[in-house]
Structures are given as structure tokens and as C-alpha cells.
Amino acid sequence: MEKCRNNRLSLADSYALALSKRVGGILLTTDSELAKSKEARVRHFEV
């Protein structure tokens, strides 16, 4: 479902986002597009 909502995310990113929402965790990422998501708690690390 996440992939349908945001076509800028890869399938792997969509899966990680959905899993993070499901378990109530924080998604750690270096991907700036994924960090823009407001659907889950996301922590962005700049590289």
C-alpha cells in the first residue's frame, strides 16, 4: 500500500516504511526522500 501512496519510493523503502509503522518503531535512513514521509517516525542521517 505504501508504494501506491508514494511513487518516489523504491519497493524496499516502501516495505521498510510499512514495517516501521506496523511495529511502531523508528525508521533510520540516509535517504532524503524516505525521510520526508509523515506516515511513520523516521530519523534521517546525512552522509
BAPA-808022 format. One record per atom (N, C-alpha, C, O): x, y, z; residue in three letters; residue number from 1. Coordinates in steps of 0.001 Angstrom, whole numbers. Atoms other than C-alpha are relative to their C-alpha. Layout:
% residues N
{atom {X; Y; Z}; ALA; NUM} ...
This chain:
% residues 47
{atom {810; -1184; 0}; MET; 1} {atom {0; 0; 0}; MET; 1} {atom {860; 1257; 0}; MET; 1} {atom {510; 2252; -635}; MET; 1} {atom {-877; -1170; -58}; GLU; 2} {atom {2872; 2382; 776}; GLU; 2} {atom {511; 371; -1387}; GLU; 2} {atom {623; 1552; -1717}; GLU; 2} {atom {-514; -248; 1345}; LYS; 3} {atom {4203; 2011; -2753}; LYS; 3} {atom {-1041; 724; -841}; LYS; 3} {atom {-685; 1552; -1680}; LYS; 3} {atom {1069; -667; 753}; CYS; 4} {atom {841; 3115; -4143}; CYS; 4} {atom {-148; 1458; 408}; CYS; 4} {atom {-501; 2299; -418}; CYS; 4} {atom {162; -1370; -498}; ARG; 5} {atom {794; 6244; -1995}; ARG; 5} {atom {1133; 917; -422}; ARG; 5} {atom {919; 2114; -610}; ARG; 5} {atom {-1155; -835; 313}; ASN; 6} {atom {4276; 7457; -2883}; ASN; 6} {atom {834; -690; -1063}; ASN; 6} {atom {1584; -1618; -761}; ASN; 6} {atom {-712; 675; 1084}; ASN; 7} {atom {5698; 6535; -6263}; ASN; 7} {atom {1462; 406; -91}; ASN; 7} {atom {2178; -95; -958}; ASN; 7} {atom {-1415; -369; -1}; ARG; 8} {atom {9039; 8202; -5487}; ARG; 8} {atom {839; -952; 838}; ARG; 8} {atom {2068; -912; 774}; ARG; 8} {atom {-725; 942; -843}; LEU; 9} {atom {9958; 5457; -3026}; LEU; 9} {atom {212; -1318; -724}; LEU; 9} {atom {-631; -1757; -1505}; LEU; 9} {atom {-251; 1327; 559}; SER; 10} {atom {11554; 2194; -4038}; SER; 10} {atom {-871; -1015; 736}; SER; 10} {atom {-1449; -715; 1780}; SER; 10} {atom {783; 1057; -636}; LEU; 11} {atom {9818; -1057; -3214}; LEU; 11} {atom {589; -347; 1369}; LEU; 11} {atom {-153; -562; 2328}; LEU; 11} {atom {-655; 312; -1275}; ALA; 12} {atom {12383; -1770; -479}; ALA; 12} {atom {-277; 1082; 1044}; ALA; 12} {atom {-533; 769; 2207}; ALA; 12} {atom {296; -1099; -922}; ASP; 13} {atom {11861; 1677; 1081}; ASP; 13} {atom {-1452; -52; 457}; ASP; 13} {atom {-1753; 207; 1622}; ASP; 13} {atom {1420; 105; -336}; SER; 14} {atom {8102; 1188; 962}; SER; 14} {atom {-234; -1113; 1015}; SER; 14} {atom {-1025; -959; 1946}; SER; 14} {atom {113; 1120; -936}; TYR; 15} {atom {8441; -2154; 2728}; TYR; 15} {atom {523; 407; 1380}; TYR; 15} {atom {-113; 125; 2396}; TYR; 15} {atom {-583; -430; -1272}; ALA; 16} {atom {10702; -656; 5414}; ALA; 16} {atom {-914; 985; 718}; ALA; 16} {atom {-1063; 919; 1938}; ALA; 16} {atom {919; -979; -578}; LEU; 17} {atom {8261; 2213; 5964}; LEU; 17} {atom {-1240; -687; 578}; LEU; 17} {atom {-1675; -367; 1684}; LEU; 17} {atom {1186; 723; -465}; ALA; 18} {atom {5278; -129; 6259}; ALA; 18} {atom {312; -828; 1248}; ALA; 18} {atom {-490; -876; 2181}; ALA; 18} {atom {-389; 806; -1158}; LEU; 19} {atom {7130; -2405; 8679}; LEU; 19} {atom {211; 882; 1229}; LEU; 19} {atom {-193; 524; 2335}; LEU; 19} {atom {-217; -936; -1100}; SER; 20} {atom {8181; 546; 10810}; SER; 20} {atom {-1323; 465; 599}; SER; 20} {atom {-1466; 550; 1819}; SER; 20} {atom {1326; -402; -477}; LYS; 21} {atom {4566; 1712; 11018}; LYS; 21} {atom {-670; -1132; 764}; LYS; 21} {atom {-1290; -908; 1804}; LYS; 21} {atom {692; 1152; -596}; ARG; 22} {atom {3329; -1775; 11862}; ARG; 22} {atom {503; -318; 1407}; ARG; 22} {atom {-287; -619; 2302}; ARG; 22} {atom {-563; 346; -1305}; VAL; 23} {atom {5711; -2371; 14761}; VAL; 23} {atom {153; 1214; 912}; VAL; 23} {atom {523; 1077; 2078}; VAL; 23} {atom {-94; -1211; -808}; GLY; 24} {atom {5672; 1247; 15945}; GLY; 24} {atom {1426; 431; 278}; GLY; 24} {atom {1705; 1068; 1294}; GLY; 24} {atom {-1404; -339; -186}; GLY; 25} {atom {9401; 1668; 15506}; GLY; 25} {atom {406; 1269; -720}; GLY; 25} {atom {-404; 1925; -1374}; GLY; 25} {atom {-574; -1150; 692}; ILE; 26} {atom {11643; 4413; 14228}; ILE; 26} {atom {835; -529; -1153}; ILE; 26} {atom {1685; -1400; -966}; ILE; 26} {atom {-742; 406; 1185}; LEU; 27} {atom {12978; 4000; 10708}; LEU; 27} {atom {1227; 885; -132}; LEU; 27} {atom {1104; 2106; -233}; LEU; 27} {atom {-1254; -725; 158}; LEU; 28} {atom {16642; 5008; 10418}; LEU; 28} {atom {414; -70; -1455}; LEU; 28} {atom {458; -1156; -2033}; LEU; 28} {atom {-305; -10; 1420}; THR; 29} {atom {17669; 6104; 6934}; THR; 29} {atom {975; 1110; -366}; THR; 29} {atom {1126; 2091; 364}; THR; 29} {atom {-815; -1063; 591}; THR; 30} {atom {20111; 8106; 4842}; THR; 30} {atom {-675; 540; -1252}; THR; 30} {atom {-136; 1424; -1918}; THR; 30} {atom {748; -390; 1199}; ASP; 31} {atom {17521; 8513; 2070}; ASP; 31} {atom {-868; 1222; 298}; ASP; 31} {atom {-1777; 1158; 1126}; ASP; 31} {atom {732; -1239; -280}; SER; 32} {atom {16206; 12084; 1972}; SER; 32} {atom {-1465; -85; -419}; SER; 32} {atom {-2316; 525; 229}; SER; 32} {atom {1403; 157; 418}; GLU; 33} {atom {13021; 11108; 78}; GLU; 33} {atom {-787; -777; 1050}; GLU; 33} {atom {-1922; -424; 1368}; GLU; 33} {atom {660; 804; -1030}; LEU; 34} {atom {12164; 8495; 2682}; LEU; 34} {atom {-169; 806; 1288}; LEU; 34} {atom {-1160; 647; 2000}; LEU; 34} {atom {61; -818; -1213}; ALA; 35} {atom {12889; 10971; 5471}; ALA; 35} {atom {-1143; 1006; -39}; ALA; 35} {atom {-1570; 1480; 1013}; ALA; 35} {atom {1102; -958; 137}; LYS; 36} {atom {10141; 13271; 4122}; LYS; 36} {atom {-1350; -599; 375}; LYS; 36} {atom {-2339; 125; 494}; LYS; 36} {atom {1261; 672; -307}; SER; 37} {atom {7484; 10705; 4988}; SER; 37} {atom {-562; 466; 1335}; SER; 37} {atom {162; 579; 2324}; SER; 37} {atom {691; -409; -1226}; LYS; 38} {atom {4951; 11843; 7559}; LYS; 38} {atom {-834; -1149; 566}; LYS; 38} {atom {-1544; -975; 1556}; LYS; 38} {atom {842; 1129; -392}; GLU; 39} {atom {3362; 8395; 7890}; GLU; 39} {atom {589; -839; 1124}; GLU; 39} {atom {-119; -1642; 1733}; GLU; 39} {atom {-649; 766; -1053}; ALA; 40} {atom {5881; 6968; 10348}; ALA; 40} {atom {1111; 856; 595}; ALA; 40} {atom {1486; 1889; 41}; ALA; 40} {atom {-1131; -721; -594}; ARG; 41} {atom {8634; 8101; 12663}; ARG; 41} {atom {1258; -392; -765}; ARG; 41} {atom {1623; -1566; -829}; ARG; 41} {atom {-1186; 237; 818}; VAL; 42} {atom {11726; 8466; 10508}; VAL; 42} {atom {1124; 892; 505}; VAL; 42} {atom {922; 2083; 745}; VAL; 42} {atom {-1187; -755; -413}; ARG; 43} {atom {15204; 9543; 11584}; ARG; 43} {atom {968; 11; -1169}; ARG; 43} {atom {1406; -1043; -1628}; ARG; 43} {atom {-871; -158; 1166}; HIS; 44} {atom {17377; 10903; 8768}; HIS; 44} {atom {1425; 293; 455}; HIS; 44} {atom {1655; 1166; 1292}; HIS; 44} {atom {-1420; -220; -252}; PHE; 45} {atom {21171; 10678; 8915}; PHE; 45} {atom {643; 473; -1292}; PHE; 45} {atom {622; -241; -2295}; PHE; 45} {atom {-669; -505; 1202}; GLU; 46} {atom {23052; 12853; 6438}; GLU; 46} {atom {1372; -639; -114}; GLU; 46} {atom {2070; -832; 881}; GLU; 46} {atom {-1300; 618; 257}; VAL; 47} {atom {26095; 11276; 4848}; VAL; 47} {atom {808; 907; -886}; VAL; 47} {atom {1944; 581; -1231}; VAL; 47} 
